[in-house]
Amino acid sequence: MAPPDEKTIENLLKKLAMGEELTEKQRKDMKDYKFWKTQPVSKFDEKIDKEGPIDSLKTPADIPDEPSAMLKDFEWVTIDLEKEDEMNQVHQLLHDHYVEDQDASFRFAYTANFFKWALQPPGWKKEYYVGVRVKATGKLVAFISGIPSLLRVRENKVPSVEINFLCIHKKLRSKRLAPVLIREITRRVNKNDVWQALFTSGAVLPTPVSTCRYTHRPLNWEKLYEVGFSSLPAGVSKSQMLAKYVLPSATKTPGLRKMVPEDADQVLDLYEKFQKRYDLVLEFTKEEIIHWLYWSDEQNSLEDQDKVIVTYVVEEDGKITDFFSFYILPFTTLTNSETDQLNVAYLFYYASKVGLGDSDDTKLAKRLNSLIGDALIVAKNMKMDVFNALTSQDNVLFLKDLKFGNGDAFLNFYLFNYKAFPINGGMDNETKELDLVNKSGVGVVML
Ligand SMILES: CCCCCCCCCCCCCC(=O)SCCNC(=O)CCNC(=O)[C@H](O)C(C)(C)COP(=O)(O)OP(=O)(O)OC[C@H]1O[C@@H](n2cnc3c(N)ncnc32)[C@H](O)[C@@H]1OP(=O)(O)O
């Protein structure tokens, strides 16, 4: 069986990453952003004198009680994710329409479990799962979601929502439905007296507060090569490539073990201290830390490939000194008649006491190299094929040494109704290479 065209897969991966190559062409003139120019977001090249809300004059009483009119033949719906059939409808919509390759042969292998984890953290609100249905058939054709979060932008705490999973059925594209969905979720959030939001997108909109680059670390190079994700550089043999990416079978950090819920207080304390290194951060409660890093006993007892979130801590004399985590979101490739699953791990949060206080980056770089090196080994032993990471957090300190290769995709971070000075994304905005000097101020990891 011939491997699929490599270009197709490269393009697919960009879409899977929800990132796009950042070119000047993608950036329209401000006047051509017919929707976004009406929204409280910073203009491109706007001189920012002070960080803070853009529009702060409203109260929930100023906000309409009802949604705006929906297109004829369609209706608004609030999705009840507690109901299995409604969860399945969201699952189906995203499965079929979130990634747009022509023949639909490559897809994120989202699971209901992944959505439960991603969309139902402590404090989730039913009204933040907004859908559009065809009146006659009840078919779900559009979705957008929000989860409440407490954001910190530099020294300011900002009650916010994280917006994600905006998706419109392919047949309803380019009909200006996205702005209608965005306005509706804004209305619902505003009704709860929340006025700011964080979101990411590959699309270039006014105006990214930061842009990070995707990087990929092959774990199972042979499989990536077989499905066409990785190519063989000229003059290099397969065995040389295999040797390049070989990993030890056992982790090396003494005291490394799986996180258990009882670790939550110490992990939260370490997370909070470590995230002080960054400017764009999510503040978590203990319940949220358990949700995001451990989630539930059930998911921890699933087969490795069915797990959603994996967290390891390092314990020394009863004290947790470090932790790392990654989430798992596989995708399926339908090549001719065969179905392949690529198991993809995404670096999530980590922290080390080495990074606290006035420790210099040399020590931290060394520690993160062995810690995230162990994360690669854990992931490989769980049969992950590739490990993805952005240039956010302190990742530039270890990406090169651990053989992550630069991807072609970029991810833009946006704040809604909040002006902020730019935040480093761990890459040089001109050359797009890793920025080891300024590193990244982005602590938050968006799914
Ligand atoms: C206080 C609370 C606030 C809460 C809200 C905060 C804001 C949240 C914002 C949402 C965060 C989402 C985070 C994620 O989930 S990012 C993931 C987005 N989803 C996908 O990429 C899945 C596949 N694509 C689709 O389903 C559609 O192509 C989407 C739905 C993306 C656009 O549908 P369609 O292609 O049929 O377009 P249209 O004719 O309806 O509308 C065209 C207008 O929409 C603007 N557009 C296009 N893509 C995006 C995008 N990703 N974010 C924001 N705006 C976007 C575009 O510039 C244009 O406006 P303007 O250029 O004329 O101005």
The ligand as a Tripos MOL2 file, in Angstrom:
@<TRIPOS>MOLECULE
LIG
   63    65     1     0     0
SMALL
NO_CHARGES

@<TRIPOS>ATOM
      1 C1        -16.8830   37.6260   27.3680 C.3       1 LIG1
      2 C2        -17.1650   36.4040   26.7110 C.3       1 LIG1
      3 C3        -16.7150   36.3970   25.2270 C.3       1 LIG1
      4 C4        -16.8760   35.0290   24.5580 C.3       1 LIG1
      5 C5        -16.4650   35.0650   23.0940 C.3       1 LIG1
      6 C6        -14.9750   35.2890   22.8680 C.3       1 LIG1
      7 C7        -14.6000   35.1680   21.3970 C.3       1 LIG1
      8 C8        -14.5360   33.7300   20.9250 C.3       1 LIG1
      9 C9        -14.1430   33.6450   19.4690 C.3       1 LIG1
     10 C10       -14.1980   32.2130   18.9410 C.3       1 LIG1
     11 C11       -13.0180   31.3860   19.3980 C.3       1 LIG1
     12 C12       -13.0270   30.0230   18.7920 C.3       1 LIG1
     13 C13       -11.8540   29.1750   19.2400 C.3       1 LIG1
     14 C14       -11.8600   27.8800   18.4510 C.2       1 LIG1
     15 O1        -12.6800   27.0350   18.6460 O.2       1 LIG1
     16 S1        -10.6460   27.7020   17.2330 S.3       1 LIG1
     17 C15       -11.2130   26.3560   16.2410 C.3       1 LIG1
     18 C16       -12.1140   26.8180   15.1620 C.3       1 LIG1
     19 N1        -12.7460   25.7180   14.4950 N.am      1 LIG1
     20 C17       -12.2890   25.1500   13.3640 C.2       1 LIG1
     21 O2        -11.2920   25.5320   12.7980 O.2       1 LIG1
     22 C18       -13.1060   23.9620   12.8630 C.3       1 LIG1
     23 C19       -13.3340   23.9770   11.3720 C.3       1 LIG1
     24 N2        -13.8580   25.2810   10.9190 N.am      1 LIG1
     25 C20       -15.1540   25.6920   11.1010 C.2       1 LIG1
     26 O3        -15.9890   25.0240   11.7000 O.2       1 LIG1
     27 C21       -15.4810   27.0640   10.5440 C.3       1 LIG1
     28 O4        -14.6070   27.3670    9.4950 O.3       1 LIG1
     29 C22       -15.4590   28.2020   11.6090 C.3       1 LIG1
     30 C23       -16.5540   27.9340   12.6330 C.3       1 LIG1
     31 C24       -14.1050   28.3070   12.2850 C.3       1 LIG1
     32 C25       -15.7330   29.5490   10.9250 C.3       1 LIG1
     33 O5        -16.9340   29.4790   10.2050 O.3       1 LIG1
     34 P1        -17.0310   29.9260    8.6680 P.3       1 LIG1
     35 O6        -15.7650   29.5380    8.0140 O.co2     1 LIG1
     36 O7        -18.3000   29.3730    8.1090 O.co2     1 LIG1
     37 O8        -17.0810   31.5350    8.7340 O.3       1 LIG1
     38 P2        -18.3720   32.4700    8.8580 P.3       1 LIG1
     39 O9        -18.8210   32.9270    7.5030 O.co2     1 LIG1
     40 O10       -19.4340   31.8190    9.6860 O.co2     1 LIG1
     41 O11       -17.7920   33.7000    9.6910 O.3       1 LIG1
     42 C26       -16.6930   34.4060    9.2060 C.3       1 LIG1
     43 C27       -16.1450   35.2580   10.3550 C.3       1 LIG1
     44 O12       -15.6610   34.3890   11.4110 O.3       1 LIG1
     45 C28       -14.2940   34.7020   11.6600 C.3       1 LIG1
     46 N3        -13.6020   33.4800   12.0520 N.ar      1 LIG1
     47 C29       -13.2230   32.4520   11.2790 C.ar      1 LIG1
     48 N4        -12.6100   31.5120   12.0130 N.ar      1 LIG1
     49 C30       -12.5970   31.9650   13.2830 C.ar      1 LIG1
     50 C31       -12.0910   31.4500   14.4890 C.ar      1 LIG1
     51 N5        -11.4600   30.2760   14.5560 N.pl3     1 LIG1
     52 N6        -12.2630   32.1640   15.6230 N.ar      1 LIG1
     53 C32       -12.8890   33.3420   15.5830 C.ar      1 LIG1
     54 N7        -13.3870   33.9030   14.4550 N.ar      1 LIG1
     55 C33       -13.2330   33.2050   13.3210 C.ar      1 LIG1
     56 C34       -13.7720   35.2420   10.3400 C.3       1 LIG1
     57 O13       -12.5840   35.9940   10.5370 O.3       1 LIG1
     58 C35       -14.9420   36.0720    9.9020 C.3       1 LIG1
     59 O14       -14.9940   37.2930   10.6310 O.3       1 LIG1
     60 P3        -14.4150   38.6660    9.9550 P.3       1 LIG1
     61 O15       -13.0710   38.3500    9.3970 O.co2     1 LIG1
     62 O16       -15.3940   39.0480    8.8720 O.co2     1 LIG1
     63 O17       -14.3730   39.6750   11.0730 O.co2     1 LIG1
@<TRIPOS>BOND
     1     1     2 1
     2     2     3 1
     3     3     4 1
     4     4     5 1
     5     5     6 1
     6     6     7 1
     7     7     8 1
     8     8     9 1
     9     9    10 1
    10    10    11 1
    11    11    12 1
    12    12    13 1
    13    13    14 1
    14    14    15 2
    15    14    16 1
    16    16    17 1
    17    17    18 1
    18    18    19 1
    19    19    20 1
    20    20    21 2
    21    20    22 1
    22    22    23 1
    23    23    24 1
    24    24    25 1
    25    25    26 2
    26    25    27 1
    27    27    28 1
    28    27    29 1
    29    29    30 1
    30    29    31 1
    31    29    32 1
    32    32    33 1
    33    33    34 1
    34    34    35 2
    35    34    36 1
    36    34    37 1
    37    37    38 1
    38    38    39 2
    39    38    40 1
    40    38    41 1
    41    41    42 1
    42    42    43 1
    43    43    44 1
    44    43    58 1
    45    44    45 1
    46    45    46 1
    47    45    56 1
    48    46    47 ar
    49    46    55 ar
    50    47    48 ar
    51    48    49 ar
    52    49    50 ar
    53    49    55 ar
    54    50    51 1
    55    50    52 ar
    56    52    53 ar
    57    53    54 ar
    58    54    55 ar
    59    56    57 1
    60    56    58 1
    61    58    59 1
    62    59    60 1
    63    60    61 2
    64    60    62 1
    65    60    63 1
@<TRIPOS>SUBSTRUCTURE
     1 LIG1         1 GROUP 0 **** ****
